[in-house]
Amino acid sequence: MCGRFALLTHAEALIERFGVEEVIKRPEPRYNIAPTQNVTVVVQREKLQLTEMRWGLIPSWAKDVSIGNRMINARAETVAEKPSFRSAFKKRRCLILADGFYEWQKVGKIKIPTHIRLKSREPFAFAGLYEYWKTKSGKMLESCAIITTTPNELMSPIHHRMPVIVSPENEVAWLDPENQDVSELLSILQPYTPDQMEAFEVSDFVNSPKNQGPLCTKPVNTTLFDFSETLSAPSGST
């Protein structure tokens, strides 16, 4: 699953990187984004918008918002068929912006917080779905979920799932609401190239979603999980 991430890149850089045409909500840098909080998304409407949505998808038929607390992720393997997600998968897709995410690697009885990012340090986009839900006051609440897939070689020692990072060349196709080609959309939901990623242990300061600041992403040592280095290491190396 993906249950925590960071977005530190400033709004101007995000607008340029993702070709945003209309800004509805400008994001502030955040080190420790958690479920039920608002997250920064790009969505294709009349214009390509930068806005925010509640993290935790609330289906239109839900009786209350609490269902969203446990619908922060959607599995790529079932997203096209599962009743909670299939309509959004066809018509309401978004990019959820980040520049790093966290997972907790189990080592015995210990869980080690790990930060994962691109080696380039550039922002990227998770594959997201969104829905509308009408509150009792008649206001429309927008909520979203991050799609997950099987882990790549970098992630597999850390966790059995990873969020789908949409390759830049697939972002337009993913956002296009007119694109309802299920096969094409599912082909986008692949594990990201591991040699473009890196991972490192961070402080357990990040364990609490109340905690913010640079300590969340600061390595506790200089050792990185780097898949490309593993590939290039001599056969007798340790």
Backbone torsions as a table, in degrees:
resi	resn	phi	psi	omega
1	MET	NA	171.2	172.3
2	CYS	-126.8	113.0	-174.7
3	GLY	-122.3	3.5	178.8
4	ARG	-161.6	140.3	176.6
5	PHE	-155.6	177.5	-177.7
6	ALA	-129.5	149.0	171.8
7	LEU	-139.9	104.3	-175.2
8	LEU	-108.5	-17.2	-178.0
9	THR	-64.8	135.2	-177.9
10	HIS	-70.7	156.8	-173.3
11	ALA	-56.1	-42.3	-176.8
12	GLU	-60.3	-41.0	179.6
13	ALA	-69.0	-35.8	177.6
14	LEU	-67.1	-41.0	179.3
15	ILE	-59.9	-43.7	179.9
16	GLU	-69.6	-45.9	-176.1
17	ARG	-61.1	-40.9	-173.7
18	PHE	-102.4	6.5	175.7
19	GLY	65.1	34.7	-176.8
20	VAL	-64.2	136.6	-179.6
21	GLU	-105.3	-22.6	-178.1
22	GLU	-145.3	128.5	-179.4
23	VAL	-103.3	116.0	176.6
24	ILE	-91.9	-39.4	-179.7
25	LYS	-144.8	121.4	179.3
26	ARG	-84.5	129.5	-179.0
27	PRO	-80.4	152.7	169.8
28	GLU	-105.7	145.9	178.6
29	PRO	-58.0	134.1	-179.6
30	ARG	-139.6	132.4	-174.6
31	TYR	-91.2	-18.0	-168.6
32	ASN	-148.5	77.4	-176.3
33	ILE	-88.1	130.8	-173.4
34	ALA	-125.1	161.6	177.6
35	PRO	-54.9	149.2	-176.6
36	THR	77.7	-11.1	173.7
37	GLN	-81.4	163.5	174.5
38	ASN	-77.4	141.0	179.6
39	VAL	-124.8	156.2	-177.7
40	THR	-86.6	129.8	-177.6
41	VAL	-133.6	156.9	168.6
42	VAL	-112.7	132.7	-177.9
43	VAL	-139.6	143.2	179.5
44	GLN	-92.2	111.7	171.8
45	ARG	-120.6	-138.3	175.9
46	GLU	-60.6	-34.6	172.5
47	LYS	-125.8	162.9	176.8
48	LEU	-77.5	112.6	-170.4
49	GLN	-104.6	146.0	167.7
50	LEU	-106.8	118.8	-176.1
51	THR	-147.6	-165.4	176.8
52	GLU	-136.9	152.9	178.9
53	MET	-140.4	159.1	176.7
54	ARG	-74.4	132.7	179.7
55	TRP	-84.2	115.4	-175.7
56	GLY	129.2	97.4	-169.8
57	LEU	-69.2	130.3	178.5
58	ILE	-111.1	107.4	179.2
59	PRO	-58.8	152.1	-177.5
60	SER	-60.7	-25.8	-177.8
61	TRP	-89.2	-1.4	-176.8
62	ALA	-66.0	146.6	179.6
63	LYS	-78.6	-30.4	178.2
64	ASP	-153.3	173.9	-173.2
65	VAL	-74.4	-14.4	-172.3
66	SER	-61.3	-26.9	179.1
67	ILE	-60.7	-29.9	-179.7
68	GLY	-65.7	-22.6	-178.4
69	ASN	-62.3	-25.7	-179.2
70	ARG	-112.5	12.0	179.7
71	MET	-120.5	50.1	-179.9
72	ILE	-82.7	-21.6	-179.2
73	ASN	-127.7	152.7	172.3
74	ALA	-129.7	134.5	-178.2
75	ARG	-79.4	131.7	-180.0
76	ALA	-58.7	-32.8	-175.9
77	GLU	-68.0	-24.5	-174.4
78	THR	-126.0	1.3	-172.0
79	VAL	-62.6	-29.8	-177.8
80	ALA	-77.5	-16.7	-177.0
81	GLU	-113.4	-27.6	-174.0
82	LYS	-65.3	128.0	-175.6
83	PRO	-53.5	-35.0	-178.1
84	SER	-67.8	-23.0	-171.2
85	PHE	-122.2	-19.4	-167.2
86	ARG	-64.0	-35.9	178.7
87	SER	-67.3	-44.6	178.1
88	ALA	-64.0	-37.1	179.5
89	PHE	-60.0	-36.7	-179.1
90	LYS	-76.8	-36.4	-166.7
91	LYS	-127.2	-19.0	-171.8
92	ARG	-131.6	79.1	179.6
93	ARG	-110.1	149.5	-178.7
94	CYS	-144.2	170.7	171.4
95	LEU	-108.7	126.0	178.1
96	ILE	-102.4	117.7	-167.5
97	LEU	-86.1	142.4	-179.5
98	ALA	-157.0	165.6	165.4
99	ASP	-132.7	14.7	172.2
100	GLY	177.8	156.1	176.0
101	PHE	-140.3	166.5	-175.5
102	TYR	-117.0	143.9	167.4
103	GLU	-138.8	158.1	-179.2
104	TRP	-111.9	111.4	-178.2
105	GLN	-82.9	126.4	179.0
106	LYS	-83.2	121.5	174.9
107	VAL	-126.0	99.2	-172.1
108	GLY	66.4	-124.5	178.4
109	LYS	-96.3	4.5	-176.9
110	ILE	-101.7	142.8	173.1
111	LYS	-111.4	118.9	-176.4
112	ILE	-99.2	117.7	177.8
113	PRO	-68.6	131.8	-175.8
114	THR	-129.3	136.4	177.3
115	HIS	-106.1	132.8	-178.0
116	ILE	-121.3	135.4	-178.8
117	ARG	-151.6	174.8	172.9
118	LEU	-79.9	145.2	177.5
119	LYS	-60.0	-31.2	-179.2
120	SER	-70.9	-13.1	-175.0
121	ARG	65.2	14.5	-179.6
122	GLU	-82.8	154.3	174.3
123	PRO	-67.9	157.2	179.3
124	PHE	-143.2	-178.7	-176.3
125	ALA	-131.4	128.8	169.0
126	PHE	-77.4	147.3	171.0
127	ALA	-71.1	122.9	-177.3
128	GLY	-126.7	159.7	173.0
129	LEU	-123.8	151.5	176.2
130	TYR	-139.4	159.0	-179.6
131	GLU	-139.1	161.5	172.9
132	TYR	-106.7	139.7	176.6
133	TRP	-138.6	129.5	-177.0
134	LYS	-88.6	124.5	177.3
135	THR	-76.8	171.2	179.5
136	LYS	-62.4	-27.2	179.3
137	SER	-82.4	-4.0	179.4
138	GLY	93.2	-0.7	179.0
139	LYS	-77.6	143.0	178.2
140	MET	-90.6	121.6	178.1
141	LEU	-100.6	127.3	177.1
142	GLU	-98.2	131.4	179.8
143	SER	-135.7	160.6	-173.2
144	CYS	-144.7	166.3	176.4
145	ALA	-138.0	150.9	176.7
146	ILE	-96.2	132.3	177.8
147	ILE	-83.2	136.0	178.2
148	THR	-115.7	161.0	-179.8
149	THR	-142.7	-175.8	176.5
150	THR	-67.9	152.5	-175.4
151	PRO	-77.3	150.9	170.7
152	ASN	-82.8	-175.0	-174.4
153	GLU	-67.0	-27.8	176.4
154	LEU	-72.0	-42.2	-173.0
155	MET	-82.3	-26.4	-171.7
156	SER	-58.8	-34.3	175.6
157	PRO	-72.8	-15.6	-174.8
158	ILE	-95.0	-43.9	-176.0
159	HIS	-157.8	156.6	-177.4
160	HIS	-85.1	-2.7	175.5
161	ARG	-136.2	161.7	172.4
162	MET	-147.3	153.0	176.6
163	PRO	-70.2	147.6	174.9
164	VAL	-76.1	119.0	171.6
165	ILE	-96.9	121.0	-177.2
166	VAL	-78.7	124.4	176.2
167	SER	-62.0	142.2	-178.0
168	PRO	-51.4	-36.7	-178.0
169	GLU	-70.5	-13.5	179.9
170	ASN	-104.4	-1.6	-174.1
171	GLU	-63.5	-42.4	-178.8
172	VAL	-63.6	-45.6	179.8
173	ALA	-62.7	-38.9	-179.9
174	TRP	-65.9	-38.8	-176.7
175	LEU	-78.2	-24.0	-172.3
176	ASP	-64.6	110.4	-178.7
177	PRO	-68.4	-16.6	177.7
178	GLU	-81.3	-15.8	-179.9
179	ASN	-82.9	105.2	178.9
180	GLN	-119.6	25.9	177.3
181	ASP	-78.5	100.2	-173.8
182	VAL	-58.3	-42.3	-179.1
183	SER	-62.3	-43.9	179.2
184	GLU	-65.1	-43.2	-179.1
185	LEU	-64.8	-43.0	179.0
186	LEU	-65.1	-31.3	179.8
187	SER	-66.5	-20.3	178.2
188	ILE	-76.3	-24.0	-171.8
189	LEU	-86.7	61.5	-177.8
190	GLN	-111.3	155.4	173.7
191	PRO	-59.2	139.9	-178.2
192	TYR	-71.5	154.6	-178.9
193	THR	-58.9	117.7	-173.2
194	PRO	-66.6	-31.0	-176.7
195	ASP	-75.3	-0.3	173.5
196	GLN	-100.8	4.4	-175.7
197	MET	-121.4	161.4	173.5
198	GLU	-145.1	157.0	-178.3
199	ALA	-142.3	147.4	179.7
200	PHE	-153.2	152.3	178.8
201	GLU	-70.2	140.7	176.0
202	VAL	-126.4	173.6	-178.0
203	SER	-67.4	151.2	174.8
204	ASP	-71.2	2.6	170.9
205	PHE	-54.3	-32.9	-177.4
206	VAL	-74.1	-12.7	-176.3
207	ASN	-58.2	-37.0	179.0
208	SER	-89.9	124.7	178.9
209	PRO	-65.9	-11.2	176.6
210	LYS	-74.1	-20.3	-176.4
211	ASN	-85.3	134.9	177.9
212	GLN	-131.7	168.4	175.1
213	GLY	113.7	169.8	-174.2
214	PRO	-58.9	-24.4	-179.5
215	LEU	-61.6	-25.4	179.9
216	CYS	-61.0	-37.2	-174.9
217	THR	-107.2	3.8	-178.0
218	LYS	-78.4	125.9	178.1
219	PRO	-62.3	141.2	176.5
220	VAL	-83.0	-15.2	171.3
221	ASN	-152.2	-178.0	-174.5
222	THR	-92.7	1.3	-177.8
223	THR	-80.2	123.9	177.6
224	LEU	-109.2	144.8	168.1
225	PHE	-81.3	104.0	-173.9
226	ASP	-124.6	105.8	-174.7
227	PHE	-63.9	-35.9	-178.0
228	SER	-66.5	-34.0	177.5
229	GLU	-67.8	-35.7	176.9
230	THR	-62.4	-41.1	-179.6
231	LEU	-65.4	-36.7	-173.6
232	SER	-90.6	-5.2	-177.2
233	ALA	-68.8	141.0	176.2
234	PRO	-60.8	153.0	-174.0
235	SER	-62.6	-26.2	-178.9
236	GLY	-95.4	4.3	-175.8
237	SER	-77.9	162.8	178.5
238	THR	-116.7	NA	NA
